[in-house]
């Protein structure tokens, strides 16, 4: 099976299924707990492990394929970011219209099918990469076993993300495919695209949450009371009435894995690269705390990208300054 085809199909699908916002139920106040800040960090933590294993194999740069451009230029980067934002905006609009019209079962069916496609294709990519990259016997000799293993893992992840009642189980499942998404972005998109993406998506997040469809979507979901997050389960990490979008988790994972990869590619030691990633992770954690503590209470929903991405980008900003 062609790895590039898997990556292209997966990359478009995961973008179209990502929401970016942070929300708290309006019907009653929520106490911010340490778990609300720590659980979203599972995605970037898993991403560090994934990028490390891919670095060891040497799978660190692959073409994204259409509709994206593979050239590492500012022009190509701007085009790629525009494509991503358009896909996300269209997906958000479709979700909003389905929910506004009360077509909940239709939305959930489409959501679950698309999630299944995303999870199976991305899991298959990683399983194939690890089995053949690390020459794992006897799996490497039986391609059908690789497919069966991928489907079994995917089924477990999908079930846990949508059906599990335990918050931690759901968080780990959602973090699993969010981290896979973030790392695939890191190795499939050119550096210019990723740099512009880390700037553009937080700005997009602010506009869409406060002035665009995401804020309206939260308002529309409030009509369903405490049952609103099961509607989006799989696209939202819901933590006792507080929800954070998968799109946020994907970008956190992208930032941390990109930090690790760039430090390695520019000649830093493994320890130095790991420390840089950990500093990025701490920045994201502090940014989440600030967002929860000061932004979320204002309207009961807030953009979850700007402050975490800004603080988490400090190691990359430092790297850029010493390379100029």
Buried (B, 14 or more C-beta within 10 A) or exposed (E): EEBEEBBBBBBBBBBBBBBBBBBBBBEEEBEBEEBBBBBBBBBBBBBBEBBBBBBEEEBBBBBBBEBBBBBBEEEBBBBBBEBBBEBBBEBBEEBBEBBEEEEBEEBBEBBBEBBBBBBBBBBBBBBBBBBBBEEEEEBBEEEEBBBEBBBEBBBBBBEBBBEBEEBEBBBBBBBBBBBBBBBBBBBBBBBBBBBBBBEBBBEBBBEBBBEBBBBBBBBBBBEBEEEBBBBBBBBBBBBBBBBBBBBBBBBBBBBBBBBBBBBBEEEBEEEEBBBBBBBBBBBBBBBBBBBBEEBBEEBBBBBBBBBBBBBBBBBBEBBEEEEE
